[in-house]
Amino acid sequence: MVVSLFCKEREPGLSMVVIGVDAHKRSHTLVAVDGIGRRLAERTVGTTSEDHLKIVEWAG
């Protein structure tokens, strides 16, 4: 599943970043890619509310 957590109006010179989520019962792995599919970052977190806040901070 691919989820775009934040969608801001593009500024000149900036490219879009898409965050893909592989969600499981005990962990979620997220990968950020640029507009042509290059991997920019990856993060695995647990499934608690605290972990979900970490995802928002990471993506923000």
C-alpha positions in Angstrom: 0.0 0.0 0.0 1.3 3.5 -0.8 0.2 6.3 1.3 1.1 10.0 0.9 1.0 11.3 4.5 1.4 15.0 3.6 0.6 16.7 0.4 1.8 20.3 0.2 1.7 22.6 -2.8 4.9 22.1 -4.7 7.4 24.9 -4.5 9.7 25.7 -7.5 12.7 23.4 -7.5 11.2 20.8 -5.1 10.1 17.4 -6.1 7.4 15.1 -4.6 8.2 12.5 -2.0 6.0 9.5 -1.6 6.0 7.3 1.5 5.1 3.6 1.1 3.9 1.7 4.1 4.2 -2.1 4.7 1.9 -2.5 7.8 1.9 -5.6 9.9 0.4 -6.6 13.2 3.6 -5.8 15.2 5.6 -3.4 13.0 5.2 -0.9 10.2 8.0 -0.3 7.7 8.0 3.0 5.7 10.1 3.9 2.7 10.3 7.4 1.3 11.0 7.6 -2.5 11.4 10.6 -4.8 9.5 11.4 -7.9 11.5 8.9 -10.0 11.5 6.1 -7.4 14.9 6.5 -5.8 14.9 5.4 -2.1 15.5 8.4 0.1 14.9 6.9 3.6 13.5 3.9 5.4 12.1 3.5 8.9 10.6 0.5 10.9 8.5 1.2 14.0 6.1 -0.6 16.3 2.4 -0.3 16.2 1.6 1.7 19.4 0.2 5.3 19.4 3.7 6.5 20.4 5.2 4.7 17.4 2.6 6.3 15.1 3.7 9.8 16.4 7.3 8.9 15.6 6.1 8.2 12.0 4.5 11.6 11.7 7.6 13.3 13.1 9.8 11.3 10.7 7.7 12.2 7.7 7.2 15.8 8.6 
